[in-house]
Amino acid sequence: MIEADEYDTAFFDKRSKFVHYRPRTAVLNNLEYDHADIFDDLAAIERQFHHLVRTVPASGRLVVNAREESLKRVLAMGCWSEVTRFGRAQGGAWRAACARRNRMRSTCCEAA
């Protein structure tokens, strides 16, 4: 497992580093505006994540936080891989649930 980086690759390659990884599975947890030194706005970062999403093959899988609006916009740009969602939002296939006080466990939910 690798944590991907949306920073640019080099001064001569302004694409985000993670477009070179070619993952079979990608977990997208959150997307927010940071790296203001590189990106003009959130939409510019969303485009880079869209490029990453398009590198995952049709036989691959995206595991996506169902609560993250910016990731919903990224997927709406186009995706040909299987998508599994997680989170407390409706439509999440996986979510964390309290098993006992101060202990969490993951739970599979019925897909919506």
C-alpha positions as CSV (number, residue, x, y, z in Angstrom):
1,M,0.0,0.0,0.0
2,I,1.3,3.5,-0.9
3,E,0.0,6.8,0.1
4,A,-0.4,8.8,-3.1
5,D,0.8,12.3,-3.5
6,E,-1.0,14.9,-5.7
7,Y,2.1,17.2,-5.9
8,D,3.5,17.6,-9.3
9,T,6.1,15.1,-10.5
10,A,8.9,17.5,-11.6
11,F,9.4,20.9,-13.1
12,F,9.0,19.4,-16.6
13,D,6.0,17.2,-15.6
14,K,3.3,19.0,-13.9
15,R,1.0,16.0,-13.5
16,S,0.5,14.7,-10.0
17,K,2.8,11.9,-9.0
18,F,0.0,9.4,-8.5
19,V,-0.9,9.3,-12.2
20,H,2.3,7.3,-12.7
21,Y,1.4,4.6,-10.1
22,R,-1.2,2.7,-12.2
23,P,-3.0,1.1,-9.2
24,R,-5.4,-1.9,-9.5
25,T,-7.1,-0.7,-6.3
26,A,-7.3,2.9,-5.0
27,V,-8.7,4.0,-1.7
28,L,-10.0,7.6,-1.9
29,N,-10.6,8.9,1.6
30,N,-10.8,12.7,1.2
31,L,-10.0,15.5,-1.1
32,E,-9.6,19.1,0.0
33,Y,-8.0,22.2,-1.1
34,D,-4.4,22.2,-0.1
35,H,-1.1,22.7,-1.9
36,A,-2.0,26.3,-2.9
37,D,1.5,26.6,-4.2
38,I,0.7,24.1,-7.0
39,F,-3.1,24.3,-7.6
40,D,-5.3,27.3,-8.3
41,D,-8.4,25.8,-6.7
42,L,-10.2,22.7,-5.6
43,A,-11.4,22.0,-9.1
44,A,-7.8,21.7,-10.2
45,I,-7.1,19.1,-7.6
46,E,-10.3,17.2,-8.5
47,R,-9.0,17.1,-12.1
48,Q,-5.8,15.4,-10.9
49,F,-7.8,12.9,-8.9
50,H,-9.9,12.2,-12.0
51,H,-6.7,11.4,-13.9
52,L,-5.8,8.9,-11.1
53,V,-9.3,7.4,-11.3
54,R,-8.9,6.9,-15.0
55,T,-5.7,5.0,-14.5
56,V,-7.4,2.2,-12.5
57,P,-8.4,-0.5,-14.9
58,A,-11.9,-1.7,-15.6
59,S,-11.1,-4.9,-13.6
60,G,-9.8,-2.8,-10.7
61,R,-11.7,-1.2,-7.8
62,L,-12.1,2.2,-6.2
63,V,-12.9,2.3,-2.5
64,V,-14.4,5.8,-1.9
65,N,-15.6,7.8,1.1
66,A,-19.3,8.1,0.4
67,R,-19.6,11.4,2.4
68,E,-17.0,13.3,0.5
69,E,-18.7,15.7,-2.0
70,S,-15.5,16.4,-3.9
71,L,-14.9,12.7,-4.6
72,K,-18.5,12.5,-5.9
73,R,-17.6,15.2,-8.4
74,V,-14.4,13.3,-9.4
75,L,-16.4,10.1,-10.1
76,A,-19.0,12.1,-12.0
77,M,-16.2,13.1,-14.5
78,G,-16.0,9.4,-15.5
79,C,-15.0,6.1,-14.1
80,W,-14.9,2.7,-15.6
81,S,-13.8,0.7,-12.5
82,E,-15.9,-1.0,-9.8
83,V,-16.7,1.5,-7.0
84,T,-17.2,0.4,-3.4
85,R,-18.3,3.2,-1.0
86,F,-17.7,3.4,2.7
87,G,-18.8,5.8,5.4
88,R,-21.8,6.7,7.5
89,A,-23.7,8.2,4.5
90,Q,-26.4,6.4,2.7
91,G,-25.0,4.2,0.0
92,G,-21.9,3.2,1.9
93,A,-21.2,-0.5,1.5
94,W,-18.8,-0.4,4.5
95,R,-19.0,1.7,7.6
96,A,-17.5,1.8,11.1
97,A,-19.8,0.9,13.9
98,C,-19.3,0.9,17.6
99,A,-18.9,-2.6,18.9
100,R,-18.1,-1.7,22.5
101,R,-17.3,1.4,24.3
102,N,-14.2,3.0,22.8
103,R,-13.8,0.1,20.2
104,M,-14.7,0.3,16.6
105,R,-15.2,-2.5,14.0
106,S,-16.0,-2.4,10.4
107,T,-19.4,-3.6,9.2
108,C,-20.7,-4.6,5.8
109,C,-24.0,-3.0,5.0
110,E,-26.5,-3.9,2.4
111,A,-25.6,-2.1,-0.8
112,A,-28.2,0.5,-1.8
